[in-house]
Amino acid sequence: MARTKQKSSDSTAPPLTLEIFRAGKHLANDGRWREYSGEDLDQIIETFNPKTFRPPLIITPGNDHNHAGVGDGKLADDPVLCHGIPDRLFREDDRLKAEFTSVSPAFRQWVEQKRIPGVSVSLYDPGDKRNPFPGSHALRHIA
């Protein structure tokens, strides 16, 4: 598949807020169930620092989460897969939310047309060697 550059974001559009995660029991990609508490959500918020690591909002062709061998550190710079980087994370009760001041026009349109029923996150476990914030849960990407 040829990679084409996404149109740049509309800086006049209002911020976009998405619920990205909830406390509770979740099935991980490795098939294990994991329990996340409100304190875990707080830890994800505390480790969020786009100057250290920019967790991308990625949508892949077919929405199959296959990012064609593009590594974690490079996803944020991929003009086809990355539709934005959150500016901030915050919590409302047991829900983790992300605010974007800049997202691709295509993604914003999909949200407005309700073509994106929901998103999921990939998190770094505290012991993951790739985790830019060792010892803490950290946001890897939003998909």
Helices and strands as residue ranges (DSSP letters): E 16-22, E 24-27, E 33-36, H 38-47, E 57-58, G 61-63, H 72-75, E 82-84, E 88-92, E 95-100, H 105-112, E 121-124, E 138-142
